[in-house]
Amino acid sequence: MNLKFLVMGVLLLVGIVAISGCTQNQENTTGFTAPNTVTIENFAFNPQEMTVKVGTTVTWINRETDHDVVSDTGVFTSPVLANGENFTHTFTEAGEYPYHCGLHPSMTGKIIVEN
């Protein structure tokens, strides 16, 4: 019977580790993993580059001082985002979409959209 509890404990621990690992790179406003999400924190976009399919909506979530998201090609421009606010854009055509923060131009990123 002790073996049964040991196995259950190991399975529980594996489940907890798997769930906690899901939030390393991408979070939505509730803190859970969200696909196609870019977080803005430490004066950087994370991930800095993302590849998605045509028709995908990408969400940028600001986790610090005011920032915005400005397409280098004029495809999208967010309003200034305060801490906790987000911006979304749906990509309808394949291509590369570099962007930056208009308030802090050294912050850059890129969305690559494939068919």
MIPAPA-523414 format. One line per 10 residues: their letters; for each residue x, y, z of C-alpha. Coordinates in steps of 0.25 Angstrom, whole numbers, plus 2048, in hexadecimal, padded with zeros to 3 digits. Layout:
a) X,Y,Z; ...
END
This chain:
mnlkflvmgv) 800,800,800; 80C,80A,802; 810,808,7F4; 802,80C,7EF; 804,819,7F7; 812,81B,7F2; 80D,81A,7E4; 802,824,7E6; 80B,82E,7EC; 815,82D,7E1
lllvgivais) 80A,82F,7D7; 804,83B,7DE; 812,841,7DF; 814,83F,7D0; 807,845,7CD; 80A,851,7D5; 818,853,7CE; 811,852,7C1; 807,85C,7C4; 811,866,7CA
gctqnqentt) 81A,865,7BE; 80E,86A,7B5; 810,878,7B9; 81E,87B,7B6; 81E,883,7AA; 80F,887,7A7; 804,88B,7B0; 7F7,892,7AF; 7F1,89C,7B9; 7ED,891,7C2
gftapntvti) 7FB,88B,7C3; 7F8,87E,7BB; 7FE,87A,7AE; 7F8,880,7A2; 7FD,87C,794; 802,887,78B; 805,891,796; 810,89B,797; 813,8A1,7A5; 819,8AE,7A6
enfafnpqem) 822,8AF,7B3; 831,8B3,7B6; 830,8BD,7AA; 82F,8B1,7A0; 825,8A9,798; 825,89A,79C; 826,892,794; 82D,89C,78B; 82A,894,77E; 81D,88B,77C
tvkvgttvtw) 819,883,770; 80A,881,76E; 800,87D,763; 7F7,886,75B; 7EB,88A,763; 7F1,889,770; 7EF,894,77A; 7FB,898,783; 7F9,89F,790; 803,8A8,796
inretdhdvv) 802,8AA,7A5; 809,8B5,7AD; 80F,8B1,7BA; 816,8BE,7BE; 817,8CD,7BB; 810,8D3,7AF; 813,8CD,7A1; 80D,8CC,793; 80E,8C2,788; 811,8C9,77A
sdtgvftspv) 812,8C1,76D; 81E,8C5,765; 816,8C4,758; 80A,8CB,75D; 801,8BF,75E; 7FD,8C1,76D; 7FF,8CB,778; 7FA,8C9,786; 7F6,8D4,790; 800,8D7,79B
langenftht) 7FE,8CB,7A5; 7FF,8CD,7B4; 803,8C2,7BD; 7F9,8B6,7BB; 7F3,8BB,7AE; 7F4,8B3,7A1; 7F3,8B5,792; 7EF,8AA,788; 7F1,8AA,779; 7EC,89F,76F
fteageypyh) 7F6,89C,764; 7EF,899,757; 7FB,898,74D; 808,890,74D; 814,899,74F; 81E,89E,759; 819,8A9,762; 824,8B0,76A; 81F,8BA,775; 824,8C2,780
cglhpsmtgk) 820,8CB,78C; 81D,8D9,788; 821,8DE,796; 82E,8D6,796; 833,8D3,788; 83E,8CA,78D; 833,8C0,790; 830,8B7,784; 829,8AB,780; 824,8A3,774
iiven) 818,89A,770; 81B,891,765; 80E,88C,75E; 80D,880,756; 802,879,74D
END
